[in-house]
């Protein structure tokens, strides 16, 4: 089975994909592999690409799965399977020790935009 390598900047977001499918990384700094099955999970409409809307919806759902206490914020403990302490600090823009949904989405959507090379609003495998 062919694995697609994810760029390091987008690794955090795709680690969430792996977490959601039961393949969580035990070391958040490891560069995850996006298999065709993982890609298909994000490509909800089966178009062959991941739209901005599909990506954002998946990331919202991933955030909810990570937010085990339901307080709409991620603690370092909740995020520890997908973020190193340095990555956590980078996403925690207001430096309150928690990641709010808006901070999280801002970060992962910038990654989406960065890897949408042709700027058509769709990520391709």
Secondary structure by P-SEA (a helix, b strand, c coil): cbbbbbcccaaaaaaaaaaaaccccccccccccccaaaaaaacccccccccaaaaaaaaaaaaaaaccccccccccccccccccaaaaaaacccccccccaaaaaaaaaaaaaaacccccccccc
